[in-house]
Amino acid sequence: MALGLAAKKEIVAEISDIASQALSVAVAEYRGMEVGELTALRTQAREQGVYLKVIRNTLAKRALEDSKFADINSALTGPLIYGFSIEAPGGAARLFKDFSKENKKLNVTALSIGSGLLGPEKLDAVASLPTRDEALAKLLATFKAPIGKFVQTINEVPSKFVRVLAAIKDEK
């Protein structure tokens, strides 16, 4: 069934809104996938905070032309599923990478993290980007390490003194 002009405008507005909130977008070709496989992909996407949508490429181009992902328009050909990462910059890429291990019919064609068009060869790099919690944990560990080493060094002086006294006591 053909979409009317009002429905098309609604889809473009929805995708524009999602793109303005998204941290990154990944686009994958899903040719040959069955409905059950797409349903499983959508379920995993919901669990990981990724917004998935199958839309016409012409509507996607209109929706993304004024966003930070406008550079991805040149890669929009074929039957595509769009994954917008809302919570973590590597969320959609990680989802597509993990799912394509099980299902070889899902092929990532383009990625964008707002800094230009990235090809499918950059999938591993984008998928390995840490989530917000992981990044904060690494930052906290970086802040904590020098303080911990300093306390350990300061504590070593009295510990060494006590060990020397214990050795003298054992000797006598």
Backbone as JSON Lines, residues from 0, in Angstrom:
{"i":0,"aa":"M","n":[0.85,-1.17,0.0],"ca":[0.0,0.0,0.0],"c":[0.89,1.24,0.0]}
{"i":1,"aa":"A","n":[0.58,2.16,-0.86],"ca":[1.37,3.39,-0.99],"c":[1.12,4.32,0.18]}
{"i":2,"aa":"L","n":[2.14,5.04,0.56],"ca":[2.02,6.0,1.65],"c":[1.53,7.33,1.1]}
{"i":3,"aa":"G","n":[0.67,7.96,1.84],"ca":[0.2,9.28,1.46],"c":[1.22,10.33,1.88]}
{"i":4,"aa":"L","n":[1.02,11.54,1.41],"ca":[1.94,12.63,1.71],"c":[2.02,12.89,3.21]}
{"i":5,"aa":"A","n":[0.9,12.83,3.9],"ca":[0.89,13.08,5.34],"c":[1.69,12.01,6.1]}
{"i":6,"aa":"A","n":[1.54,10.77,5.68],"ca":[2.28,9.67,6.33],"c":[3.77,9.82,6.08]}
{"i":7,"aa":"K","n":[4.14,10.22,4.87],"ca":[5.56,10.42,4.55],"c":[6.15,11.55,5.38]}
{"i":8,"aa":"K","n":[5.4,12.63,5.53],"ca":[5.87,13.75,6.35],"c":[6.04,13.33,7.8]}
{"i":9,"aa":"E","n":[5.13,12.5,8.27],"ca":[5.2,12.01,9.65],"c":[6.44,11.14,9.86]}
{"i":10,"aa":"I","n":[6.75,10.29,8.89],"ca":[7.93,9.43,8.99],"c":[9.2,10.27,8.97]}
{"i":11,"aa":"V","n":[9.26,11.26,8.07],"ca":[10.43,12.13,7.98],"c":[10.62,12.9,9.29]}
{"i":12,"aa":"A","n":[9.53,13.4,9.86],"ca":[9.63,14.13,11.13],"c":[10.1,13.21,12.26]}
{"i":13,"aa":"E","n":[9.6,11.98,12.29],"ca":[9.99,11.03,13.33],"c":[11.48,10.7,13.23]}
{"i":14,"aa":"I","n":[11.96,10.42,12.03],"ca":[13.36,10.07,11.83],"c":[14.26,11.27,12.11]}
{"i":15,"aa":"S","n":[13.81,12.47,11.73],"ca":[14.59,13.68,12.02],"c":[14.74,13.88,13.52]}
{"i":16,"aa":"D","n":[13.66,13.63,14.25],"ca":[13.7,13.75,15.71],"c":[14.65,12.73,16.33]}
{"i":17,"aa":"I","n":[14.57,11.49,15.88],"ca":[15.45,10.44,16.4],"c":[16.9,10.76,16.05]}
{"i":18,"aa":"A","n":[17.16,11.23,14.83],"ca":[18.54,11.55,14.42],"c":[19.12,12.69,15.24]}
{"i":19,"aa":"S","n":[18.28,13.63,15.65],"ca":[18.79,14.74,16.46],"c":[19.19,14.27,17.85]}
{"i":20,"aa":"Q","n":[18.59,13.2,18.35],"ca":[18.91,12.66,19.67],"c":[20.03,11.62,19.63]}
{"i":21,"aa":"A","n":[20.24,11.01,18.46],"ca":[21.15,9.88,18.33],"c":[22.61,10.3,18.4]}
{"i":22,"aa":"L","n":[23.43,9.4,18.9],"ca":[24.87,9.6,18.97],"c":[25.57,9.08,17.72]}
{"i":23,"aa":"S","n":[24.99,8.05,17.1],"ca":[25.55,7.49,15.87],"c":[24.45,6.77,15.11]}
{"i":24,"aa":"V","n":[24.75,6.47,13.86],"ca":[23.81,5.71,13.03],"c":[24.6,4.66,12.26]}
{"i":25,"aa":"A","n":[24.0,3.47,12.17],"ca":[24.57,2.38,11.38],"c":[23.5,1.92,10.4]}
{"i":26,"aa":"V","n":[23.92,1.65,9.19],"ca":[23.0,1.24,8.14],"c":[23.44,-0.13,7.62]}
{"i":27,"aa":"A","n":[22.49,-1.06,7.54],"ca":[22.82,-2.42,7.1],"c":[21.8,-2.9,6.08]}
{"i":28,"aa":"E","n":[22.3,-3.67,5.13],"ca":[21.42,-4.28,4.13],"c":[20.9,-5.59,4.7]}
{"i":29,"aa":"Y","n":[19.6,-5.78,4.61],"ca":[18.98,-6.97,5.2],"c":[18.39,-7.9,4.16]}
{"i":30,"aa":"R","n":[18.83,-7.82,2.93],"ca":[18.28,-8.62,1.82],"c":[18.37,-10.11,2.15]}
{"i":31,"aa":"G","n":[17.24,-10.82,2.02],"ca":[17.21,-12.26,2.24],"c":[16.88,-12.69,3.66]}
{"i":32,"aa":"M","n":[16.76,-11.75,4.57],"ca":[16.45,-12.12,5.96],"c":[14.96,-12.43,6.1]}
{"i":33,"aa":"E","n":[14.65,-13.35,6.98],"ca":[13.26,-13.72,7.23],"c":[12.69,-12.86,8.34]}
{"i":34,"aa":"V","n":[11.37,-12.89,8.44],"ca":[10.67,-12.06,9.43],"c":[11.1,-12.41,10.84]}
{"i":35,"aa":"G","n":[11.26,-13.67,11.14],"ca":[11.68,-14.09,12.48],"c":[13.05,-13.55,12.84]}
{"i":36,"aa":"E","n":[13.94,-13.5,11.87],"ca":[15.28,-12.97,12.11],"c":[15.24,-11.46,12.38]}
{"i":37,"aa":"L","n":[14.42,-10.75,11.61],"ca":[14.27,-9.31,11.84],"c":[13.63,-9.03,13.19]}
{"i":38,"aa":"T","n":[12.69,-9.88,13.59],"ca":[12.05,-9.73,14.89],"c":[13.07,-9.93,16.01]}
{"i":39,"aa":"A","n":[13.93,-10.92,15.86],"ca":[14.99,-11.15,16.86],"c":[15.94,-9.96,16.91]}
{"i":40,"aa":"L","n":[16.26,-9.38,15.76],"ca":[17.13,-8.21,15.72],"c":[16.47,-7.03,16.42]}
{"i":41,"aa":"R","n":[15.2,-6.83,16.19],"ca":[14.48,-5.73,16.85],"c":[14.41,-5.92,18.36]}
{"i":42,"aa":"T","n":[14.24,-7.16,18.8],"ca":[14.21,-7.45,20.24],"c":[15.54,-7.11,20.88]}
{"i":43,"aa":"Q","n":[16.63,-7.53,20.24],"ca":[17.96,-7.2,20.77],"c":[18.18,-5.69,20.77]}
{"i":44,"aa":"A","n":[17.69,-5.01,19.76],"ca":[17.87,-3.56,19.67],"c":[17.16,-2.86,20.83]}
{"i":45,"aa":"R","n":[15.95,-3.28,21.13],"ca":[15.22,-2.68,22.25],"c":[15.98,-2.85,23.56]}
{"i":46,"aa":"E","n":[16.56,-4.04,23.76],"ca":[17.29,-4.32,24.99],"c":[18.55,-3.48,25.11]}
{"i":47,"aa":"Q","n":[19.16,-3.11,23.97],"ca":[20.42,-2.38,23.97],"c":[20.26,-0.88,23.77]}
{"i":48,"aa":"G","n":[19.03,-0.39,23.69],"ca":[18.81,1.05,23.54],"c":[19.1,1.57,22.16]}
{"i":49,"aa":"V","n":[18.83,0.75,21.15],"ca":[19.04,1.14,19.75],"c":[17.69,1.24,19.08]}
{"i":50,"aa":"Y","n":[17.48,2.34,18.35],"ca":[16.24,2.54,17.61],"c":[16.43,2.0,16.2]}
{"i":51,"aa":"L","n":[15.66,0.97,15.84],"ca":[15.74,0.36,14.51],"c":[14.53,0.74,13.68]}
{"i":52,"aa":"K","n":[14.76,0.99,12.39],"ca":[13.65,1.35,11.52],"c":[14.0,0.97,10.09]}
{"i":53,"aa":"V","n":[13.05,0.36,9.4],"ca":[13.16,0.1,7.96],"c":[12.31,1.16,7.29]}
{"i":54,"aa":"I","n":[12.96,2.03,6.52],"ca":[12.24,3.09,5.81],"c":[12.8,3.22,4.4]}
{"i":55,"aa":"R","n":[12.05,3.86,3.55],"ca":[12.5,4.09,2.19],"c":[13.7,5.04,2.22]}
{"i":56,"aa":"N","n":[14.62,4.77,1.33],"ca":[15.85,5.56,1.31],"c":[15.59,7.02,0.97]}
{"i":57,"aa":"T","n":[14.6,7.3,0.12],"ca":[14.31,8.69,-0.22],"c":[13.81,9.46,1.0]}
{"i":58,"aa":"L","n":[13.0,8.78,1.82],"ca":[12.51,9.42,3.05],"c":[13.65,9.6,4.05]}
{"i":59,"aa":"A","n":[14.54,8.62,4.13],"ca":[15.69,8.72,5.04],"c":[16.6,9.87,4.62]}
{"i":60,"aa":"K","n":[16.81,10.03,3.32],"ca":[17.66,11.13,2.84],"c":[17.08,12.48,3.23]}
{"i":61,"aa":"R","n":[15.77,12.61,3.12],"ca":[15.11,13.87,3.51],"c":[15.21,14.08,5.02]}
{"i":62,"aa":"A","n":[15.05,13.01,5.77],"ca":[15.08,13.14,7.23],"c":[16.48,13.46,7.75]}
{"i":63,"aa":"L","n":[17.5,12.94,7.08],"ca":[18.87,13.1,7.57],"c":[19.61,14.29,6.97]}
{"i":64,"aa":"E","n":[19.02,14.96,5.98],"ca":[19.74,16.01,5.27],"c":[20.09,17.21,6.15]}
{"i":65,"aa":"D","n":[19.32,17.5,7.18],"ca":[19.62,18.63,8.07],"c":[20.21,18.19,9.4]}
{"i":66,"aa":"S","n":[20.6,16.92,9.51],"ca":[21.15,16.41,10.76],"c":[22.67,16.28,10.66]}
{"i":67,"aa":"K","n":[23.28,15.84,11.75],"ca":[24.73,15.64,11.74],"c":[25.13,14.4,10.95]}
{"i":68,"aa":"F","n":[24.15,13.63,10.5],"ca":[24.4,12.42,9.72],"c":[24.12,12.62,8.23]}
{"i":69,"aa":"A","n":[24.11,13.84,7.75],"ca":[23.79,14.14,6.35],"c":[24.79,13.5,5.39]}
{"i":70,"aa":"D","n":[26.02,13.27,5.85],"ca":[27.04,12.7,4.99],"c":[26.79,11.25,4.61]}
{"i":71,"aa":"I","n":[25.86,10.58,5.3],"ca":[25.58,9.17,5.02],"c":[24.64,8.99,3.82]}
{"i":72,"aa":"N","n":[24.07,10.08,3.33],"ca":[23.1,10.02,2.22],"c":[23.65,9.33,0.98]}
{"i":73,"aa":"S","n":[24.94,9.46,0.71],"ca":[25.52,8.87,-0.49],"c":[25.55,7.34,-0.43]}
{"i":74,"aa":"A","n":[25.44,6.75,0.75],"ca":[25.52,5.3,0.92],"c":[24.15,4.63,1.02]}
{"i":75,"aa":"L","n":[23.09,5.37,0.81],"ca":[21.75,4.83,1.01],"c":[21.2,4.25,-0.29]}
{"i":76,"aa":"T","n":[21.55,3.0,-0.55],"ca":[21.0,2.29,-1.71],"c":[20.69,0.86,-1.3]}
{"i":77,"aa":"G","n":[19.62,0.32,-1.84],"ca":[19.21,-1.04,-1.53],"c":[18.27,-1.1,-0.34]}
{"i":78,"aa":"P","n":[17.83,-2.31,0.0],"ca":[16.95,-2.48,1.17],"c":[17.76,-2.34,2.46]}
{"i":79,"aa":"L","n":[17.53,-1.26,3.19],"ca":[18.36,-0.95,4.36],"c":[17.54,-0.89,5.63]}
{"i":80,"aa":"I","n":[18.2,-1.26,6.72],"ca":[17.64,-1.07,8.05],"c":[18.56,-0.09,8.76]}
{"i":81,"aa":"Y","n":[17.95,0.9,9.4],"ca":[18.69,1.98,10.04],"c":[18.69,1.75,11.55]}
{"i":82,"aa":"G","n":[19.87,1.82,12.15],"ca":[20.02,1.67,13.59],"c":[20.59,2.95,14.18]}
{"i":83,"aa":"F","n":[19.82,3.61,15.03],"ca":[20.24,4.85,15.67],"c":[20.61,4.54,17.12]}
{"i":84,"aa":"S","n":[21.85,4.84,17.48],"ca":[22.33,4.61,18.85],"c":[21.92,5.79,19.72]}
{"i":85,"aa":"I","n":[21.09,5.54,20.69],"ca":[20.59,6.6,21.56],"c":[21.43,6.7,22.83]}
{"i":86,"aa":"E","n":[21.83,5.57,23.41],"ca":[22.51,5.58,24.71],"c":[24.03,5.53,24.62]}
{"i":87,"aa":"A","n":[24.57,4.79,23.67],"ca":[26.03,4.63,23.53],"c":[26.41,4.82,22.06]}
{"i":88,"aa":"P","n":[27.51,5.49,21.78],"ca":[27.86,5.74,20.38],"c":[28.1,4.48,19.56]}
{"i":89,"aa":"G","n":[28.53,3.41,20.18],"ca":[28.79,2.18,19.45],"c":[27.66,1.17,19.53]}
{"i":90,"aa":"G","n":[26.51,1.57,20.04],"ca":[25.41,0.64,20.27],"c":[24.9,-0.05,19.02]}
{"i":91,"aa":"A","n":[24.57,0.72,18.0],"ca":[24.02,0.13,16.76],"c":[25.08,-0.7,16.05]}
{"i":92,"aa":"A","n":[26.3,-0.21,16.01],"ca":[27.38,-0.97,15.36],"c":[27.62,-2.29,16.09]}
{"i":93,"aa":"R","n":[27.61,-2.26,17.42],"ca":[27.8,-3.47,18.21],"c":[26.65,-4.45,17.97]}
{"i":94,"aa":"L","n":[25.42,-3.93,17.89],"ca":[24.26,-4.77,17.64],"c":[24.38,-5.45,16.28]}
{"i":95,"aa":"F","n":[24.68,-4.69,15.24],"ca":[24.79,-5.25,13.9],"c":[25.96,-6.24,13.8]}
{"i":96,"aa":"K","n":[27.07,-5.93,14.46],"ca":[28.24,-6.82,14.43],"c":[27.91,-8.15,15.09]}
{"i":97,"aa":"D","n":[27.3,-8.1,16.28],"ca":[26.96,-9.34,16.99],"c":[25.92,-10.15,16.24]}
{"i":98,"aa":"F","n":[24.93,-9.46,15.67],"ca":[23.87,-10.18,14.97],"c":[24.38,-10.77,13.67]}
{"i":99,"aa":"S","n":[25.31,-10.11,13.0],"ca":[25.8,-10.62,11.72],"c":[26.7,-11.84,11.9]}
{"i":100,"aa":"K","n":[27.18,-12.09,13.13],"ca":[27.93,-13.31,13.4],"c":[27.04,-14.53,13.24]}
{"i":101,"aa":"E","n":[25.79,-14.4,13.69],"ca":[24.82,-15.49,13.6],"c":[24.14,-15.53,12.24]}
{"i":102,"aa":"N","n":[23.92,-14.35,11.65],"ca":[23.15,-14.24,10.42],"c":[24.0,-13.52,9.37]}
{"i":103,"aa":"K","n":[24.48,-14.26,8.4],"ca":[25.38,-13.71,7.38],"c":[24.66,-12.83,6.36]}
{"i":104,"aa":"K","n":[23.34,-12.8,6.4],"ca":[22.58,-12.0,5.42],"c":[22.55,-10.52,5.78]}
{"i":105,"aa":"L","n":[22.88,-10.18,7.02],"ca":[22.91,-8.78,7.46],"c":[24.3,-8.22,7.19]}
{"i":106,"aa":"N","n":[24.37,-7.25,6.27],"ca":[25.66,-6.66,5.89],"c":[25.64,-5.17,6.16]}
{"i":107,"aa":"V","n":[26.53,-4.72,7.02],"ca":[26.64,-3.29,7.33],"c":[27.24,-2.59,6.11]}
{"i":108,"aa":"T","n":[26.59,-1.51,5.68],"ca":[27.06,-0.78,4.5],"c":[27.68,0.57,4.85]}
{"i":109,"aa":"A","n":[27.23,1.2,5.93],"ca":[27.76,2.51,6.28],"c":[27.53,2.79,7.76]}
{"i":110,"aa":"L","n":[28.4,3.65,8.31],"ca":[28.32,4.09,9.7],"c":[28.6,5.57,9.74]}
{"i":111,"aa":"S","n":[28.07,6.23,10.75],"ca":[28.4,7.63,10.97],"c":[28.26,7.93,12.46]}
{"i":112,"aa":"I","n":[29.27,8.59,13.0],"ca":[29.19,9.03,14.39],"c":[29.17,10.55,14.43]}
{"i":113,"aa":"G","n":[28.72,11.14,13.35],"ca":[28.59,12.59,13.28],"c":[29.84,13.29,12.79]}
{"i":114,"aa":"S","n":[30.87,12.51,12.45],"ca":[32.11,13.13,12.0],"c":[32.48,12.69,10.6]}
{"i":115,"aa":"G","n":[31.53,12.25,9.85],"ca":[31.8,11.82,8.48],"c":[31.34,10.4,8.25]}
{"i":116,"aa":"L","n":[31.28,10.06,6.98],"ca":[30.84,8.72,6.57],"c":[31.97,7.72,6.82]}
{"i":117,"aa":"L","n":[31.64,6.62,7.47],"ca":[32.6,5.55,7.72],"c":[32.12,4.32,6.98]}
{"i":118,"aa":"G","n":[33.04,3.6,6.38],"ca":[32.69,2.39,5.66],"c":[32.51,1.21,6.57]}
{"i":119,"aa":"P","n":[32.1,0.08,6.01],"ca":[31.88,-1.12,6.82],"c":[33.16,-1.66,7.45]}
{"i":120,"aa":"E","n":[34.32,-1.27,6.92],"ca":[35.58,-1.74,7.51],"c":[35.84,-1.12,8.87]}
{"i":121,"aa":"K","n":[35.16,-0.05,9.22],"ca":[35.31,0.6,10.52],"c":[34.32,0.06,11.56]}
{"i":122,"aa":"L","n":[33.59,-0.98,11.2],"ca":[32.57,-1.54,12.1],"c":[33.17,-1.96,13.43]}
{"i":123,"aa":"D","n":[34.3,-2.66,13.41],"ca":[34.92,-3.13,14.66],"c":[35.34,-1.97,15.55]}
{"i":124,"aa":"A","n":[35.88,-0.92,14.94],"ca":[36.34,0.24,15.72],"c":[35.17,0.95,16.39]}
{"i":125,"aa":"V","n":[34.08,1.14,15.66],"ca":[32.92,1.83,16.22],"c":[32.22,0.94,17.25]}
{"i":126,"aa":"A","n":[32.15,-0.36,16.97],"ca":[31.49,-1.28,17.9],"c":[32.24,-1.4,19.22]}
{"i":127,"aa":"S","n":[33.54,-1.13,19.2],"ca":[34.32,-1.26,20.43],"c":[34.33,0.02,21.27]}
{"i":128,"aa":"L","n":[33.63,1.06,20.82],"ca":[33.54,2.27,21.63],"c":[32.84,1.94,22.94]}
{"i":129,"aa":"P","n":[33.35,2.46,24.05],"ca":[32.74,2.12,25.35],"c":[31.4,2.8,25.55]}
{"i":130,"aa":"T","n":[30.58,2.17,26.37],"ca":[29.33,2.81,26.77],"c":[29.65,3.92,27.76]}
{"i":131,"aa":"R","n":[28.66,4.67,28.14],"ca":[28.88,5.78,29.07],"c":[29.41,5.26,30.41]}
{"i":132,"aa":"D","n":[28.81,4.19,30.9],"ca":[29.23,3.63,32.19],"c":[30.66,3.09,32.12]}
{"i":133,"aa":"E","n":[31.01,2.42,31.02],"ca":[32.37,1.91,30.86],"c":[33.38,3.05,30.8]}
{"i":134,"aa":"A","n":[33.04,4.12,30.08],"ca":[33.95,5.26,29.97],"c":[34.14,5.93,31.33]}
{"i":135,"aa":"L","n":[33.07,6.08,32.1],"ca":[33.18,6.67,33.43],"c":[34.01,5.79,34.36]}
{"i":136,"aa":"A","n":[33.84,4.47,34.25],"ca":[34.62,3.56,35.09],"c":[36.11,3.65,34.75]}
{"i":137,"aa":"K","n":[36.44,3.73,33.47],"ca":[37.85,3.88,33.08],"c":[38.42,5.21,33.56]}
{"i":138,"aa":"L","n":[37.62,6.26,33.47],"ca":[38.08,7.57,33.92],"c":[38.31,7.56,35.43]}
{"i":139,"aa":"L","n":[37.4,6.96,36.17],"ca":[37.55,6.87,37.62],"c":[38.77,6.04,38.0]}
{"i":140,"aa":"A","n":[39.01,4.94,37.29],"ca":[40.19,4.12,37.56],"c":[41.47,4.9,37.27]}
{"i":141,"aa":"T","n":[41.43,5.73,36.24],"ca":[42.6,6.56,35.91],"c":[42.87,7.58,37.0]}
{"i":142,"aa":"F","n":[41.8,8.17,37.54],"ca":[41.96,9.13,38.63],"c":[42.43,8.46,39.92]}
{"i":143,"aa":"K","n":[41.97,7.25,40.14],"ca":[42.23,6.55,41.39],"c":[43.64,5.95,41.44]}
{"i":144,"aa":"A","n":[44.2,5.57,40.32],"ca":[45.49,4.87,40.29],"c":[46.63,5.66,40.94]}
{"i":145,"aa":"P","n":[46.85,6.93,40.61],"ca":[47.97,7.64,41.25],"c":[47.8,7.79,42.76]}
{"i":146,"aa":"I","n":[46.6,8.0,43.2],"ca":[46.34,8.15,44.63],"c":[46.63,6.83,45.34]}
{"i":147,"aa":"G","n":[46.19,5.73,44.74],"ca":[46.43,4.42,45.32],"c":[47.91,4.1,45.41]}
{"i":148,"aa":"K","n":[48.66,4.41,44.36],"ca":[50.1,4.18,44.38],"c":[50.78,5.06,45.43]}
{"i":149,"aa":"F","n":[50.33,6.3,45.57],"ca":[50.9,7.21,46.58],"c":[50.66,6.66,47.98]}
{"i":150,"aa":"V","n":[49.45,6.23,48.27],"ca":[49.14,5.68,49.6],"c":[49.95,4.42,49.85]}
{"i":151,"aa":"Q","n":[50.1,3.59,48.83],"ca":[50.88,2.36,48.97],"c":[52.35,2.69,49.27]}
{"i":152,"aa":"T","n":[52.89,3.7,48.62],"ca":[54.28,4.11,48.84],"c":[54.46,4.67,50.25]}
{"i":153,"aa":"I","n":[53.55,5.51,50.7],"ca":[53.61,6.09,52.05],"c":[53.49,4.98,53.09]}
{"i":154,"aa":"N","n":[52.65,4.0,52.87],"ca":[52.44,2.91,53.81],"c":[53.65,1.97,53.86]}
{"i":155,"aa":"E","n":[54.46,1.98,52.84],"ca":[55.61,1.06,52.77],"c":[56.68,1.41,53.81]}
{"i":156,"aa":"V","n":[56.83,2.68,54.14],"ca":[57.87,3.1,55.1],"c":[57.62,2.49,56.48]}
{"i":157,"aa":"P","n":[56.44,2.66,57.11],"ca":[56.24,2.03,58.42],"c":[56.23,0.5,58.33]}
{"i":158,"aa":"S","n":[55.74,-0.05,57.23],"ca":[55.72,-1.51,57.09],"c":[57.14,-2.06,57.06]}
{"i":159,"aa":"K","n":[58.03,-1.39,56.35],"ca":[59.42,-1.82,56.28],"c":[60.09,-1.72,57.65]}
{"i":160,"aa":"F","n":[59.79,-0.67,58.38],"ca":[60.33,-0.47,59.73],"c":[59.89,-1.61,60.65]}
{"i":161,"aa":"V","n":[58.61,-1.96,60.58],"ca":[58.08,-3.05,61.42],"c":[58.73,-4.37,61.05]}
{"i":162,"aa":"R","n":[58.94,-4.63,59.75],"ca":[59.59,-5.87,59.33],"c":[61.05,-5.94,59.82]}
{"i":163,"aa":"V","n":[61.72,-4.81,59.81],"ca":[63.1,-4.77,60.32],"c":[63.11,-5.09,61.81]}
{"i":164,"aa":"L","n":[62.21,-4.47,62.59],"ca":[62.13,-4.75,64.03],"c":[61.81,-6.21,64.28]}
{"i":165,"aa":"A","n":[60.89,-6.79,63.47],"ca":[60.54,-8.2,63.66],"c":[61.75,-9.08,63.34]}
{"i":166,"aa":"A","n":[62.55,-8.73,62.36],"ca":[63.73,-9.52,62.02],"c":[64.76,-9.44,63.14]}
{"i":167,"aa":"I","n":[64.94,-8.25,63.74],"ca":[65.87,-8.09,64.86],"c":[65.41,-8.9,66.05]}
{"i":168,"aa":"K","n":[64.09,-8.88,66.33],"ca":[63.53,-9.64,67.46],"c":[63.76,-11.13,67.24]}
{"i":169,"aa":"D","n":[63.53,-11.6,66.02],"ca":[63.71,-13.03,65.74],"c":[65.18,-13.44,65.85]}
{"i":170,"aa":"E","n":[66.07,-12.52,65.51],"ca":[67.5,-12.78,65.57],"c":[67.99,-12.93,67.02]}
{"i":171,"aa":"K","n":[67.41,-12.13,67.92],"ca":[67.84,-12.17,69.32],"c":[67.02,-13.22,70.01]}
